[in-house]
């Protein structure tokens, strides 16, 4: 027989007396997850002043060897299984019996239910009233008129914004702090290591539950930011934002397709302008396999689709689109490198001279990559987790025939 195989397949291991043999067999049993049965009266186990060894070993009497078999048989399988579950990574009954289930509530992240986005309602608590904005920057800062400068001013004016983090993924180093505009909230520039997936990795600088994910050329009003955040506080387990996309089944190709056309339903909200809970950063890095993140980094694409796949697979619910804004990107310029995922309604934008110019992110190769990503992600999940929705949230009195003075978000009607 193979000793190591026998050791690892055994439930109990005898640890006899011996000046050196006992210590070696004891450690060997612990390493093999085999319950040590000590046959050494008066043996002082290591670190016994801080470790409760009586919960991990069976202490037999070396003078009564014939009683050892009956002693180990008295230990039931239920107790063995319970004792092998580490308390710091165990889930309680409520986690296992409520959505999304124990496997998606990672105790390494937190052991408090209130720190997860799924239990606010059942606990009778509400999410925090502040958010952290993360701006994904890929273009070097060459002008004070670049879209990111205006975006910083817009976001920092929100009374709910507590800090702004710029994830710098440009090939050139970030500018000095004096080059950034003065703002009423702290601004932090971090190195994204030029990896597309870095925007969804856990960041110790994020102190709020809510995260506002933005691309550097996103166009939003402060009132739009505020409204989307308040909607998110009512649906903290979902992605809440502005730019929608959709998936569909292509019966001819027998594959999933991806479309940016405006229809009566959507299943994706792009993270170029969206709120979500920071716990999804932890799931993105600890639940998803490295192969999917490697695909995102290799193509510099699809990270927003992958995040939507993740959230929908956890909640079994669609994202939520807010308001009616149809274009949320600045016009293309030679100085701003666009992200490939941001597709306009017609994939064309008017140039200042009145002629049509193709948006860089409308490159057919990039769009093909996104089609392939949808199918690659669906294969890993084993099914299509994205859920369609025909639901959009607008402010009360939105475009109602009432006085403008009565409307809280009157700016949204002009967006």
Long-range contacts (C-beta under 8 A, 24 or more apart in sequence): 4-32, 7-32, 7-34, 8-32, 8-33, 8-34, 10-34, 11-35, 11-72, 11-80, 12-36, 12-37, 12-58, 12-72, 13-37, 14-39, 14-68, 15-39, 15-40, 16-40, 16-62, 17-43, 17-62, 30-56, 33-84, 35-75, 35-80, 37-68, 37-71, 37-72, 39-65, 39-68, 55-83, 56-83, 98-122, 99-315, 99-316, 100-314, 100-315, 100-316, 104-283, 104-287, 104-314, 106-282, 106-283, 106-286, 106-287, 108-286, 109-279, 109-282, 109-286, 115-279, 116-277, 116-279, 117-209, 117-236, 117-237, 117-277, 117-279, 117-280, 118-237, 118-315, 120-236, 126-233, 127-209, 127-210, 127-232, 127-233, 127-236, 127-277, 128-208, 128-209, 128-210, 129-160, 129-233, 130-160, 130-161, 130-162, 130-208, 130-210, 131-158, 131-160, 131-161, 131-162, 131-208, 131-210, 131-211, 131-212, 131-229, 131-275, 132-161, 132-162, 132-163, 132-164, 132-165, 132-205, 132-206, 132-207, 132-208, 132-210, 132-211, 132-212, 132-278, 133-161, 133-163, 133-164, 133-165, 133-211, 133-212, 133-214, 134-164, 134-165, 134-166, 134-167, 134-199, 134-203, 134-206, 134-211, 134-212, 134-213, 134-214, 135-164, 135-165, 135-166, 135-167, 135-214, 135-215, 135-216, 136-167, 136-169, 136-192, 136-199, 136-213, 136-214, 136-215, 136-216, 136-339, 137-166, 137-167, 137-168, 137-169, 137-170, 137-174, 137-216, 138-169, 138-170, 138-216, 138-337, 138-339, 139-170, 139-216, 139-335, 139-336, 139-337, 140-170, 140-171, 140-172, 141-174, 141-175, 141-179, 142-335, 143-335, 144-181, 146-216, 146-335, 146-336, 147-216, 147-217, 147-218, 147-219, 147-330, 147-336, 148-216, 148-217, 149-181, 150-219, 151-214, 151-216, 151-217, 151-218, 151-219, 151-220, 152-180, 152-181, 152-183, 152-187, 153-181, 153-183, 154-220, 154-221, 154-222, 154-225, 155-212, 155-214, 155-220, 155-222, 155-225, 156-183, 156-184, 156-185, 157-184, 157-222, 158-222, 158-225, 158-226, 158-229, 159-226, 160-225, 160-226, 160-229, 161-185, 161-212, 161-225, 162-207, 162-208, 163-187, 163-188, 163-205, 163-207, 163-208, 164-188, 165-189, 165-190, 165-203, 165-205, 165-206, 166-190, 167-192, 167-198, 167-199, 168-192, 169-193, 169-194, 169-195, 169-196, 169-198, 169-199, 170-194, 195-297, 196-296, 196-297, 196-299, 196-300, 196-301, 196-303, 197-284, 197-293, 197-296, 197-297, 197-303, 199-271, 199-303, 200-271, 200-280, 200-281, 200-284, 200-285, 200-303, 200-307, 201-281, 201-284, 201-285, 202-278, 202-281, 202-282, 202-285, 203-281, 206-278, 206-281, 208-278, 209-236, 209-277, 209-278, 210-236, 210-275, 210-276, 210-277, 210-278, 211-275, 211-276, 211-277, 211-278, 211-281, 212-274, 212-275, 213-241, 213-271, 213-272, 213-273, 213-274, 213-275, 213-276, 214-272, 214-273, 215-272, 215-273, 215-329, 215-339, 215-342, 216-336, 217-329, 217-330, 217-336, 217-338, 218-272, 218-273, 218-328, 218-329, 219-327, 219-328, 219-329, 219-330, 220-273, 220-325, 220-328, 221-411, 221-412, 221-415, 223-409, 223-410, 223-411, 223-412, 224-322, 224-323, 224-325, 224-409, 224-411, 224-412, 224-415, 226-409, 227-322, 227-323, 227-395, 227-409, 227-412, 228-273, 228-274, 228-275, 228-322, 228-323, 229-275, 231-275, 231-320, 231-322, 231-393, 232-275, 232-276, 235-320, 236-277, 237-277, 237-311, 237-314, 237-315, 237-317, 238-276, 238-311, 238-315, 238-317, 238-318, 238-319, 238-320, 239-269, 239-271, 239-274, 239-275, 239-276, 239-307, 239-308, 239-311, 239-319, 239-320, 240-269, 240-274, 240-275, 240-276, 240-319, 240-320, 240-322, 241-269, 241-270, 241-271, 241-273, 241-274, 241-275, 241-319, 241-320, 241-321, 241-322, 242-269, 242-273, 242-274, 242-321, 242-322, 242-323, 242-325, 242-328, 243-269, 243-270, 243-272, 243-273, 243-274, 243-328, 243-342, 244-268, 244-269, 244-270, 244-319, 244-321, 245-269, 245-270, 245-343, 246-388, 247-374, 247-384, 247-386, 255-371, 255-375, 256-371, 256-374, 256-375, 256-378, 256-384, 257-371, 257-374, 258-305, 258-367, 258-370, 258-371, 258-373, 258-374, 260-343, 260-344, 260-345, 260-347, 261-345, 262-326, 262-345, 264-390, 265-388, 265-389, 265-390, 266-318, 266-319, 266-321, 266-388, 266-389, 267-308, 267-312, 267-318, 267-319, 267-386, 267-387, 267-388, 267-389, 268-304, 268-305, 268-308, 268-319, 268-386, 269-308, 269-319, 269-320, 269-321, 270-304, 270-341, 270-342, 271-303, 271-304, 271-307, 271-308, 272-304, 272-328, 272-329, 272-339, 272-341, 272-342, 273-328, 274-319, 276-307, 276-311, 280-307, 280-310, 280-311, 280-314, 283-310, 283-314, 284-310, 289-380, 291-380, 292-376, 292-377, 292-380, 295-373, 295-376, 296-373, 299-369, 299-373, 300-340, 301-340, 301-341, 301-366, 301-369, 301-370, 301-373, 302-341, 302-369, 302-370, 302-373, 302-377, 304-341, 305-341, 305-370, 305-373, 305-374, 305-377, 306-373, 306-377, 308-386, 309-377, 309-378, 309-381, 309-385, 309-386, 312-385, 312-386, 312-387, 313-381, 313-385, 316-385, 316-387, 317-387, 318-386, 318-387, 318-388, 318-389, 318-391, 319-389, 320-389, 320-391, 320-393, 321-389, 321-391, 321-392, 321-393, 322-392, 322-393, 322-394, 323-392, 323-393, 323-394, 323-395, 323-398, 323-412, 323-415, 324-392, 324-394, 324-412, 324-415, 325-412, 325-415, 329-359, 332-357, 332-359, 332-360, 340-366, 340-367, 340-369, 340-370, 341-366, 341-370, 343-367
